[in-house]
Amino acid sequence: MSADKRSKRITRRRFLGTTTAVAAAATIVPRHVLGGTGEIPPSETITYGVIGNGGRKDSGMKRWPCCKRVAVCDVDAGHLGGEPDNQTRFVDFRRMLERKDIDAVAIGTPPHWHAIPCIAAAEAGKDVFCEKPMTKFIAEGRAVADAVKRYGAVFQIGTFGRFGAQSADNKANHKIIKYGLLKSLDGVVGTAGAKNRTGNPSLPRQDNIPESLDYDLWLGPAPYKPYNAARVHYSNRFYWDYEGGDLTNFGFHSLCPVQWIYGKDDTSPVLIDPGPCPWPQHPDAVREYSWVECTYADGLRIVMTGGAHKASYDRPKEKSRVGVGDLDEAGRKRYDELPDPPALVEFDVAVKTRQQAGGGAESSHRVSTLMNLANVAIRLNRKLQYDPVNEQIVGDEEANRFVNIPMRAPWHL
């Protein structure tokens, strides 16, 4: 949906609210229409459909009382709460997106099924709430961020850590780094943590595919692998074809606020250095890592820790934050002249006002890029140089293949 059409949709909501109030002077109108105590009027309700009704479902959307679920889609019909009817219960998300009365979608699928529905939803004029991590590989994230911008959609990632990271010290740190008020950040190190559960490197084929599950559609763009129950639903995250292990699973919760605190929502690291870990890594199952150090062009390092391979990060660091006291007189003057970081906007407000939400597509893409680069370095057991503008790994053809992983036909970006 174009920006003009979106503007008309919001204008219509406001129009309905106005005309309802006028009509109330001449007739008795039910409370749910007017929005009486405890009631939200239709003009202020955000209707949404769920794509992926498994463990996470639409739990993030319940944060906003004005959001109302009107449809659900899942490739496992056992998750639909009834037989598929292509009206309120769908197996194919594309059919659900045909409903004109749906304002937004909540995407709770495994990450290998994030990018395509995100793009399709934005193209269909829907706003998007997507569970983390945003995407499985870097080119997907760029495609989603570009689609959200192209179609004027609102996007919010399904984690809210950055909303709680708005302290005065964090805002100062963000502002100083974002505007480059210090020439060098060598010695400044931020950290983020994640778990490191692993997959089974020798999954046997199982022939008992549940009748309710469309396994081929569940795989979607992922390579075909024989069915095993461990591949689907929760434990899918421990296999490279579908997610990036706990580093991308829990890592997003930790890295999303860290990236904001250090003012890096619009860029990516230039050097990625993995700590000691078992090698070679398994081509199918996620295995152990220790830590990964990511260095930005200004010298800032962000280190991901928490790996099951116990090797501590012991490189020198001077501090974990910067502040106004680190600036010279000219820097402090410039600091006072520059705007403070804007308040982060919640998804429900963003949908109604057509602002971008606090966990928007571009920043979420950069968080996913950070984690995906870390995983590539772990899998190849070597340092990587990255171009954050062209979003390519430099001088390493093998590593660069992980930037844009081919999709299984007929699926494509």
Secondary structure, 3 states (H helix, E strand, C coil): CCHHHHHHHHHHHHHHHHHHHHHCCCCCCCHHHHCCCCCCCHHHCEEEEEECCCCCCCHHHHHCCCEEEEEEECCEHHHCCCCCCCCCEECCHHHHCCCCCCCEEEECCCHHHCHHHHHHHHHCCCEEEECCCCCCCHHHHHHHHHHHHHHCCCEEECCCHHHHCCCHHHHHHHHHHHCCCCCCCCCEEEEEECCCCCCCCCCCCCCCCCCCECHHHHHCCCCCCCCCHHHCHHHHHHECCCCCCHHHHCHHHHHHHHHHHCCCCCCCCCEEEECCCCCCCCCCECCCCCCEEEECCCCCEEEEECCCCCCCCCCCCCECCCCHHHCCHHHHHHHHHCCCCCCCCCHHHHHHHCCCCCCCHHHHHHHHHHHHHHHHHHHHCCCEEEECCCCEECCCHHHHCCCCCCCCCCCCC
